[in-house]
Amino acid sequence: MIRLATAADLPAVAAIYDAILTQEENGTVYTNWQRGKYPTLETARQVLEAGTLYVGEEDGAVWGAVNLNGIQLPEYDLIPWKIPAVPEQVAVIHTLCIHPAMSGRGYARKMVAFCEEEARRQGKTAIRLDTWEGNLPANHLYPALGYTFAGATEFFFQGF
């Protein structure tokens, strides 16, 4: 099940961030995240307070999280999006992550499908996202789900 997060989910979401960062410190790096800078427990708390943090849960265990909102970073203006839309029509997928121990089970696909349905429910007509060029799993997943590469730009956020 995927649902709106509650305050009780924050430790589990932070644990997913930590598990991903630990895995990357010990092997292949897929994100450009930085421990202590982004994402953090405070990141999750802010998104929870904004009402846009969703978690995937099975048998009481949180396996993934996503921030689904309409916030487009200023750098998005530099991208030649293939589907034009005014800001109010756009849903943006941010920080979609699956606990490394749960990867390979189709949870990321389920999370994207949920985001698509939730965006439709909210009356959005386009979904946008960004992913780091080195994020091979995401760069494989999104095209497999029908998303197309719109362009590249350098992002400056979260202090790095």
WOFEN-V301285 format. One record per helix or strand of 2 or more residues. SS is the DSSP state (H for helix, E for strand). FROM is the first residue (numbers start at 1). LEN is the number of residues. Records with the same first field share a line. If there is no record, write none. Layout:
# WOFEN-V301285
SS: FROM-LEN / FROM-LEN
This chain:
# WOFEN-V301285
E: 2-3 / 53-6 / 61-9 / 90-9 / 126-4
H: 7-19 / 41-10 / 74-5 / 87-3 / 100-3 / 107-15 / 136-9
